[in-house]
Every structure is written in structure tokens, then in C-alpha cells.
Amino acid sequence: MRLDKYLKVSRLIKRRTVANEACDAGRIIANGKPARASYEVKVGDIIEIKLGKNPLKVKVLSVSEYATKETAAGQYEIIP
């Protein structure tokens, strides 16, 4: 699954266009490297999101095309 779509489906970023723009600006880092919106997300990837005041670092636990509000948070694990 594309990175921008994963960020939207997992509800880490509210809109896909915002996720796409964040990738273009270099604010999304996957496995230590700046990631493009077309990056293919895999289980085990570490994604850093540098939006706002608090950067967020998550580990991908699962990748699915659709997620409900209840299951979206189960797709990733926040790394302190």
C-alpha cells in the first residue's frame, strides 16, 4: 500500500492530500530515509511523522486497505 494512503487509512493523518504534501516536504521518514508518497509500506517499517510540535514515531503492525475507527489504531504501535 502507498504511504500516503496508509497514513490516511490508519488515521495518523486526516486527509490523503495532507499526507501527500507532508511526504513531498520531507516531513515523513520511513526506516531512517525521507519517504515519497509512493513508498510501499510493509509490516515492520518504522515511520516518523514530523508535523506540528510533537513528532510521532510508529511501527507498522499490519497493512489493510480499509479500517474502521476502532481497528485503525491496531495497524501501528507508537514508539516512545
Biopython code that builds the backbone (N, CA, C, O; Angstrom):
import numpy as np
from Bio.PDB.StructureBuilder import StructureBuilder

atoms = [
    (1, "MET", "N", (0.836, -1.172, 0.000)),
    (1, "MET", "CA", (0.000, 0.000, 0.000)),
    (1, "MET", "C", (0.885, 1.240, 0.000)),
    (1, "MET", "O", (1.928, 1.266, 0.653)),
    (2, "ARG", "N", (0.472, 2.255, -0.725)),
    (2, "ARG", "CA", (1.211, 3.516, -0.775)),
    (2, "ARG", "C", (1.245, 4.173, 0.615)),
    (2, "ARG", "O", (0.315, 4.024, 1.407)),
    (3, "LEU", "N", (2.318, 4.891, 0.888)),
    (3, "LEU", "CA", (2.494, 5.534, 2.185)),
    (3, "LEU", "C", (1.403, 6.557, 2.464)),
    (3, "LEU", "O", (0.863, 6.585, 3.570)),
    (4, "ASP", "N", (1.064, 7.400, 1.487)),
    (4, "ASP", "CA", (0.057, 8.423, 1.744)),
    (4, "ASP", "C", (-1.302, 7.794, 2.050)),
    (4, "ASP", "O", (-2.041, 8.303, 2.892)),
    (5, "LYS", "N", (-1.634, 6.702, 1.380)),
    (5, "LYS", "CA", (-2.900, 6.021, 1.649)),
    (5, "LYS", "C", (-2.867, 5.348, 3.017)),
    (5, "LYS", "O", (-3.866, 5.371, 3.737)),
    (6, "TYR", "N", (-1.727, 4.746, 3.390)),
    (6, "TYR", "CA", (-1.605, 4.107, 4.700)),
    (6, "TYR", "C", (-1.798, 5.125, 5.824)),
    (6, "TYR", "O", (-2.487, 4.845, 6.804)),
    (7, "LEU", "N", (-1.197, 6.291, 5.684)),
    (7, "LEU", "CA", (-1.324, 7.318, 6.720)),
    (7, "LEU", "C", (-2.775, 7.748, 6.895)),
    (7, "LEU", "O", (-3.204, 8.044, 8.010)),
    (8, "LYS", "N", (-3.531, 7.784, 5.807)),
    (8, "LYS", "CA", (-4.935, 8.154, 5.887)),
    (8, "LYS", "C", (-5.776, 7.021, 6.463)),
    (8, "LYS", "O", (-6.594, 7.255, 7.354)),
    (9, "VAL", "N", (-5.587, 5.782, 5.965)),
    (9, "VAL", "CA", (-6.386, 4.647, 6.428)),
    (9, "VAL", "C", (-6.148, 4.377, 7.912)),
    (9, "VAL", "O", (-7.085, 4.052, 8.641)),
    (10, "SER", "N", (-4.909, 4.509, 8.359)),
    (10, "SER", "CA", (-4.587, 4.271, 9.765)),
    (10, "SER", "C", (-4.922, 5.480, 10.638)),
    (10, "SER", "O", (-4.771, 5.435, 11.859)),
    (11, "ARG", "N", (-5.374, 6.549, 10.008)),
    (11, "ARG", "CA", (-5.806, 7.783, 10.684)),
    (11, "ARG", "C", (-4.673, 8.477, 11.445)),
    (11, "ARG", "O", (-4.907, 9.153, 12.447)),
    (12, "LEU", "N", (-3.461, 8.301, 10.959)),
    (12, "LEU", "CA", (-2.341, 9.062, 11.513)),
    (12, "LEU", "C", (-2.385, 10.492, 10.981)),
    (12, "LEU", "O", (-2.021, 11.434, 11.685)),
    (13, "ILE", "N", (-2.833, 10.649, 9.734)),
    (13, "ILE", "CA", (-3.050, 11.963, 9.129)),
    (13, "ILE", "C", (-4.463, 11.949, 8.572)),
    (13, "ILE", "O", (-4.898, 10.961, 7.980)),
    (14, "LYS", "N", (-5.174, 13.051, 8.764)),
    (14, "LYS", "CA", (-6.605, 13.077, 8.468)),
    (14, "LYS", "C", (-6.944, 12.944, 6.982)),
    (14, "LYS", "O", (-7.886, 12.237, 6.624)),
    (15, "ARG", "N", (-6.189, 13.615, 6.122)),
    (15, "ARG", "CA", (-6.512, 13.599, 4.689)),
    (15, "ARG", "C", (-5.318, 13.100, 3.876)),
    (15, "ARG", "O", (-4.161, 13.322, 4.235)),
    (16, "ARG", "N", (-5.628, 12.425, 2.783)),
    (16, "ARG", "CA", (-4.575, 11.871, 1.934)),
    (16, "ARG", "C", (-3.771, 12.970, 1.258)),
    (16, "ARG", "O", (-2.563, 12.823, 1.071)),
    (17, "THR", "N", (-4.421, 14.074, 0.886)),
    (17, "THR", "CA", (-3.683, 15.169, 0.255)),
    (17, "THR", "C", (-2.688, 15.789, 1.225)),
    (17, "THR", "O", (-1.592, 16.179, 0.825)),
    (18, "VAL", "N", (-3.062, 15.882, 2.501)),
    (18, "VAL", "CA", (-2.142, 16.407, 3.515)),
    (18, "VAL", "C", (-0.963, 15.444, 3.685)),
    (18, "VAL", "O", (0.178, 15.882, 3.832)),
    (19, "ALA", "N", (-1.235, 14.139, 3.667)),
    (19, "ALA", "CA", (-0.172, 13.141, 3.767)),
    (19, "ALA", "C", (0.759, 13.227, 2.567)),
    (19, "ALA", "O", (1.976, 13.106, 2.710)),
    (20, "ASN", "N", (0.191, 13.436, 1.385)),
    (20, "ASN", "CA", (0.981, 13.559, 0.167)),
    (20, "ASN", "C", (1.884, 14.787, 0.229)),
    (20, "ASN", "O", (3.060, 14.713, -0.128)),
    (21, "GLU", "N", (1.341, 15.913, 0.680)),
    (21, "GLU", "CA", (2.126, 17.142, 0.798)),
    (21, "GLU", "C", (3.215, 17.009, 1.858)),
    (21, "GLU", "O", (4.311, 17.541, 1.685)),
    (22, "ALA", "N", (2.927, 16.307, 2.953)),
    (22, "ALA", "CA", (3.931, 16.096, 4.002)),
    (22, "ALA", "C", (5.087, 15.253, 3.474)),
    (22, "ALA", "O", (6.243, 15.502, 3.812)),
    (23, "CYS", "N", (4.781, 14.266, 2.654)),
    (23, "CYS", "CA", (5.829, 13.439, 2.045)),
    (23, "CYS", "C", (6.692, 14.279, 1.110)),
    (23, "CYS", "O", (7.918, 14.174, 1.129)),
    (24, "ASP", "N", (6.050, 15.112, 0.293)),
    (24, "ASP", "CA", (6.787, 15.963, -0.645)),
    (24, "ASP", "C", (7.688, 16.951, 0.087)),
    (24, "ASP", "O", (8.759, 17.299, -0.411)),
    (25, "ALA", "N", (7.260, 17.407, 1.273)),
    (25, "ALA", "CA", (8.032, 18.376, 2.046)),
    (25, "ALA", "C", (9.143, 17.715, 2.858)),
    (25, "ALA", "O", (9.942, 18.414, 3.483)),
    (26, "GLY", "N", (9.211, 16.378, 2.862)),
    (26, "GLY", "CA", (10.256, 15.680, 3.607)),
    (26, "GLY", "C", (9.957, 15.529, 5.083)),
    (26, "GLY", "O", (10.876, 15.316, 5.875)),
    (27, "ARG", "N", (8.696, 15.635, 5.476)),
    (27, "ARG", "CA", (8.315, 15.531, 6.887)),
    (27, "ARG", "C", (7.986, 14.106, 7.322)),
    (27, "ARG", "O", (7.760, 13.849, 8.504)),
    (28, "ILE", "N", (7.959, 13.181, 6.363)),
    (28, "ILE", "CA", (7.695, 11.775, 6.660)),
    (28, "ILE", "C", (8.969, 10.985, 6.373)),
    (28, "ILE", "O", (9.524, 11.059, 5.277)),
    (29, "ILE", "N", (9.422, 10.231, 7.369)),
    (29, "ILE", "CA", (10.647, 9.445, 7.240)),
    (29, "ILE", "C", (10.302, 7.974, 7.470)),
    (29, "ILE", "O", (9.696, 7.624, 8.483)),
    (30, "ALA", "N", (10.685, 7.127, 6.534)),
    (30, "ALA", "CA", (10.436, 5.688, 6.651)),
    (30, "ALA", "C", (11.777, 4.967, 6.740)),
    (30, "ALA", "O", (12.611, 5.069, 5.841)),
    (31, "ASN", "N", (11.970, 4.249, 7.821)),
    (31, "ASN", "CA", (13.203, 3.483, 8.051)),
    (31, "ASN", "C", (14.456, 4.355, 7.940)),
    (31, "ASN", "O", (15.466, 3.923, 7.385)),
    (32, "GLY", "N", (14.391, 5.572, 8.463)),
    (32, "GLY", "CA", (15.551, 6.446, 8.506)),
    (32, "GLY", "C", (15.814, 7.261, 7.264)),
    (32, "GLY", "O", (16.793, 8.007, 7.225)),
    (33, "LYS", "N", (14.970, 7.149, 6.236)),
    (33, "LYS", "CA", (15.167, 7.902, 4.997)),
    (33, "LYS", "C", (13.893, 8.670, 4.656)),
    (33, "LYS", "O", (12.791, 8.175, 4.892)),
    (34, "PRO", "N", (14.034, 9.872, 4.107)),
    (34, "PRO", "CA", (12.834, 10.608, 3.673)),
    (34, "PRO", "C", (12.065, 9.779, 2.647)),
    (34, "PRO", "O", (12.644, 9.248, 1.700)),
    (35, "ALA", "N", (10.748, 9.678, 2.852)),
    (35, "ALA", "CA", (9.936, 8.805, 2.007)),
    (35, "ALA", "C", (9.022, 9.607, 1.099)),
    (35, "ALA", "O", (8.510, 10.661, 1.473)),
    (36, "ARG", "N", (8.831, 9.083, -0.102)),
    (36, "ARG", "CA", (7.885, 9.674, -1.040)),
    (36, "ARG", "C", (6.501, 9.081, -0.775)),
    (36, "ARG", "O", (6.372, 8.055, -0.107)),
    (37, "ALA", "N", (5.484, 9.731, -1.301)),
    (37, "ALA", "CA", (4.116, 9.263, -1.109)),
    (37, "ALA", "C", (3.895, 7.888, -1.736)),
    (37, "ALA", "O", (3.022, 7.140, -1.297)),
    (38, "SER", "N", (4.675, 7.554, -2.753)),
    (38, "SER", "CA", (4.511, 6.278, -3.447)),
    (38, "SER", "C", (5.263, 5.126, -2.778)),
    (38, "SER", "O", (5.225, 4.004, -3.282)),
    (39, "TYR", "N", (5.944, 5.374, -1.661)),
    (39, "TYR", "CA", (6.678, 4.332, -0.945)),
    (39, "TYR", "C", (5.716, 3.212, -0.538)),
    (39, "TYR", "O", (4.636, 3.485, -0.013)),
    (40, "GLU", "N", (6.100, 1.965, -0.776)),
    (40, "GLU", "CA", (5.263, 0.816, -0.422)),
    (40, "GLU", "C", (5.501, 0.448, 1.044)),
    (40, "GLU", "O", (6.595, 0.028, 1.422)),
    (41, "VAL", "N", (4.462, 0.611, 1.858)),
    (41, "VAL", "CA", (4.549, 0.321, 3.289)),
    (41, "VAL", "C", (4.474, -1.187, 3.501)),
    (41, "VAL", "O", (3.641, -1.868, 2.903)),
    (42, "LYS", "N", (5.370, -1.707, 4.373)),
    (42, "LYS", "CA", (5.402, -3.119, 4.698)),
    (42, "LYS", "C", (5.334, -3.279, 6.213)),
    (42, "LYS", "O", (5.672, -2.356, 6.954)),
    (43, "VAL", "N", (4.904, -4.434, 6.666)),
    (43, "VAL", "CA", (4.860, -4.723, 8.096)),
    (43, "VAL", "C", (6.273, -4.664, 8.647)),
    (43, "VAL", "O", (7.194, -5.234, 8.061)),
    (44, "GLY", "N", (6.451, -3.976, 9.773)),
    (44, "GLY", "CA", (7.762, -3.844, 10.395)),
    (44, "GLY", "C", (8.450, -2.527, 10.098)),
    (44, "GLY", "O", (9.463, -2.213, 10.722)),
    (45, "ASP", "N", (7.928, -1.748, 9.161)),
    (45, "ASP", "CA", (8.516, -0.439, 8.851)),
    (45, "ASP", "C", (8.384, 0.509, 10.033)),
    (45, "ASP", "O", (7.408, 0.451, 10.781)),
    (46, "ILE", "N", (9.367, 1.378, 10.197)),
    (46, "ILE", "CA", (9.327, 2.437, 11.207)),
    (46, "ILE", "C", (9.070, 3.748, 10.465)),
    (46, "ILE", "O", (9.835, 4.127, 9.579)),
    (47, "ILE", "N", (7.990, 4.435, 10.831)),
    (47, "ILE", "CA", (7.614, 5.679, 10.166)),
    (47, "ILE", "C", (7.655, 6.813, 11.176)),
    (47, "ILE", "O", (7.058, 6.723, 12.249)),
    (48, "GLU", "N", (8.365, 7.881, 10.826)),
    (48, "GLU", "CA", (8.416, 9.072, 11.660)),
    (48, "GLU", "C", (7.633, 10.181, 10.971)),
    (48, "GLU", "O", (7.820, 10.441, 9.782)),
    (49, "ILE", "N", (6.751, 10.833, 11.730)),
    (49, "ILE", "CA", (5.928, 11.913, 11.194)),
    (49, "ILE", "C", (6.299, 13.182, 11.952)),
    (49, "ILE", "O", (6.137, 13.257, 13.170)),
    (50, "LYS", "N", (6.795, 14.173, 11.228)),
    (50, "LYS", "CA", (7.219, 15.426, 11.842)),
    (50, "LYS", "C", (6.258, 16.543, 11.455)),
    (50, "LYS", "O", (6.619, 17.449, 10.704)),
    (51, "LEU", "N", (5.039, 16.474, 11.967)),
    (51, "LEU", "CA", (4.037, 17.513, 11.757)),
    (51, "LEU", "C", (3.674, 18.107, 13.108)),
    (51, "LEU", "O", (3.508, 17.377, 14.084)),
    (52, "GLY", "N", (3.552, 19.413, 13.169)),
    (52, "GLY", "CA", (3.203, 20.050, 14.432)),
    (52, "GLY", "C", (4.363, 20.069, 15.404)),
    (52, "GLY", "O", (5.522, 19.930, 15.014)),
    (53, "LYS", "N", (4.038, 20.244, 16.672)),
    (53, "LYS", "CA", (5.073, 20.376, 17.703)),
    (53, "LYS", "C", (5.624, 19.029, 18.167)),
    (53, "LYS", "O", (6.794, 18.928, 18.539)),
    (54, "ASN", "N", (4.779, 17.994, 18.145)),
    (54, "ASN", "CA", (5.205, 16.702, 18.663)),
    (54, "ASN", "C", (5.425, 15.705, 17.534)),
    (54, "ASN", "O", (4.465, 15.260, 16.905)),
    (55, "PRO", "N", (6.689, 15.346, 17.268)),
    (55, "PRO", "CA", (6.929, 14.318, 16.245)),
    (55, "PRO", "C", (6.414, 12.965, 16.742)),
    (55, "PRO", "O", (6.399, 12.697, 17.943)),
    (56, "LEU", "N", (5.999, 12.129, 15.813)),
    (56, "LEU", "CA", (5.426, 10.831, 16.143)),
    (56, "LEU", "C", (6.208, 9.745, 15.432)),
    (56, "LEU", "O", (6.527, 9.873, 14.250)),
    (57, "LYS", "N", (6.520, 8.673, 16.155)),
    (57, "LYS", "CA", (7.262, 7.557, 15.582)),
    (57, "LYS", "C", (6.434, 6.298, 15.811)),
    (57, "LYS", "O", (6.080, 5.975, 16.945)),
    (58, "VAL", "N", (6.126, 5.584, 14.715)),
    (58, "VAL", "CA", (5.289, 4.389, 14.825)),
    (58, "VAL", "C", (5.923, 3.217, 14.096)),
    (58, "VAL", "O", (6.715, 3.392, 13.170)),
    (59, "LYS", "N", (5.554, 2.011, 14.537)),
    (59, "LYS", "CA", (5.972, 0.778, 13.869)),
    (59, "LYS", "C", (4.730, 0.162, 13.241)),
    (59, "LYS", "O", (3.705, 0.013, 13.905)),
    (60, "VAL", "N", (4.819, -0.193, 11.969)),
    (60, "VAL", "CA", (3.688, -0.755, 11.237)),
    (60, "VAL", "C", (3.488, -2.205, 11.678)),
    (60, "VAL", "O", (4.400, -3.026, 11.576)),
    (61, "LEU", "N", (2.267, -2.515, 12.176)),
    (61, "LEU", "CA", (1.950, -3.871, 12.604)),
    (61, "LEU", "C", (1.146, -4.628, 11.550)),
    (61, "LEU", "O", (1.285, -5.843, 11.414)),
    (62, "SER", "N", (0.307, -3.912, 10.808)),
    (62, "SER", "CA", (-0.466, -4.549, 9.747)),
    (62, "SER", "C", (-0.811, -3.517, 8.682)),
    (62, "SER", "O", (-0.835, -2.314, 8.943)),
    (63, "VAL", "N", (-1.076, -4.012, 7.479)),
    (63, "VAL", "CA", (-1.435, -3.153, 6.362)),
    (63, "VAL", "C", (-2.727, -3.700, 5.767)),
    (63, "VAL", "O", (-2.761, -4.836, 5.296)),
    (64, "SER", "N", (-3.797, -2.891, 5.787)),
    (64, "SER", "CA", (-5.059, -3.308, 5.163)),
    (64, "SER", "C", (-5.662, -2.122, 4.430)),
    (64, "SER", "O", (-5.466, -0.970, 4.818)),
    (65, "GLU", "N", (-6.395, -2.415, 3.371)),
    (65, "GLU", "CA", (-6.959, -1.370, 2.514)),
    (65, "GLU", "C", (-8.006, -0.541, 3.234)),
    (65, "GLU", "O", (-8.140, 0.654, 2.970)),
    (66, "TYR", "N", (-8.755, -1.163, 4.145)),
    (66, "TYR", "CA", (-9.837, -0.469, 4.831)),
    (66, "TYR", "C", (-9.708, -0.682, 6.329)),
    (66, "TYR", "O", (-9.243, -1.727, 6.786)),
    (67, "ALA", "N", (-10.125, 0.324, 7.084)),
    (67, "ALA", "CA", (-10.110, 0.201, 8.535)),
    (67, "ALA", "C", (-11.222, 1.051, 9.112)),
    (67, "ALA", "O", (-11.476, 2.159, 8.638)),
    (68, "THR", "N", (-11.879, 0.541, 10.125)),
    (68, "THR", "CA", (-12.888, 1.330, 10.822)),
    (68, "THR", "C", (-12.200, 2.162, 11.888)),
    (68, "THR", "O", (-11.000, 2.024, 12.128)),
    (69, "LYS", "N", (-12.965, 3.012, 12.511)),
    (69, "LYS", "CA", (-12.407, 3.874, 13.550)),
    (69, "LYS", "C", (-11.802, 3.040, 14.689)),
    (69, "LYS", "O", (-10.788, 3.417, 15.277)),
    (70, "GLU", "N", (-12.437, 1.909, 14.988)),
    (70, "GLU", "CA", (-11.979, 1.064, 16.091)),
    (70, "GLU", "C", (-10.718, 0.271, 15.738)),
    (70, "GLU", "O", (-9.867, 0.052, 16.600)),
    (71, "THR", "N", (-10.593, -0.159, 14.488)),
    (71, "THR", "CA", (-9.462, -1.005, 14.106)),
    (71, "THR", "C", (-8.271, -0.230, 13.541)),
    (71, "THR", "O", (-7.199, -0.801, 13.340)),
    (72, "ALA", "N", (-8.451, 1.058, 13.287)),
    (72, "ALA", "CA", (-7.371, 1.845, 12.678)),
    (72, "ALA", "C", (-6.142, 1.906, 13.587)),
    (72, "ALA", "O", (-5.016, 1.790, 13.103)),
    (73, "ALA", "N", (-6.336, 2.083, 14.879)),
    (73, "ALA", "CA", (-5.206, 2.212, 15.795)),
    (73, "ALA", "C", (-4.447, 0.886, 15.964)),
    (73, "ALA", "O", (-3.311, 0.889, 16.439)),
    (74, "GLY", "N", (-5.046, -0.226, 15.590)),
    (74, "GLY", "CA", (-4.386, -1.516, 15.704)),
    (74, "GLY", "C", (-3.407, -1.786, 14.575)),
    (74, "GLY", "O", (-2.711, -2.802, 14.592)),
    (75, "GLN", "N", (-3.341, -0.894, 13.593)),
    (75, "GLN", "CA", (-2.425, -1.092, 12.469)),
    (75, "GLN", "C", (-1.016, -0.639, 12.785)),
    (75, "GLN", "O", (-0.091, -0.938, 12.030)),
    (76, "TYR", "N", (-0.831, 0.074, 13.882)),
    (76, "TYR", "CA", (0.502, 0.577, 14.221)),
    (76, "TYR", "C", (0.703, 0.587, 15.726)),
    (76, "TYR", "O", (-0.248, 0.492, 16.502)),
    (77, "GLU", "N", (1.965, 0.703, 16.120)),
    (77, "GLU", "CA", (2.345, 0.778, 17.528)),
    (77, "GLU", "C", (3.211, 2.012, 17.697)),
    (77, "GLU", "O", (4.188, 2.186, 16.969)),
    (78, "ILE", "N", (2.868, 2.870, 18.644)),
    (78, "ILE", "CA", (3.630, 4.098, 18.874)),
    (78, "ILE", "C", (4.913, 3.749, 19.631)),
    (78, "ILE", "O", (4.890, 3.050, 20.644)),
    (79, "ILE", "N", (6.019, 4.252, 19.113)),
    (79, "ILE", "CA", (7.333, 4.032, 19.724)),
    (79, "ILE", "C", (7.708, 5.307, 20.479)),
    (79, "ILE", "O", (7.745, 6.382, 19.881)),
    (80, "PRO", "N", (7.983, 5.209, 21.766)),
    (80, "PRO", "CA", (8.326, 6.438, 22.528)),
    (80, "PRO", "C", (9.704, 6.979, 22.170)),
    (80, "PRO", "O", (10.130, 7.995, 22.719)),
]
sb = StructureBuilder()
sb.init_structure("model")
sb.init_model(0)
sb.init_chain("A")
sb.init_seg("    ")
for serial, (resi, resn, name, xyz) in enumerate(atoms, 1):
    if name == "N":
        sb.init_residue(resn, " ", resi, " ")
    sb.init_atom(name, np.array(xyz, "f"), 0.0, 1.0, " ", f" {name:<3s}", serial, name[0])
structure = sb.get_structure()
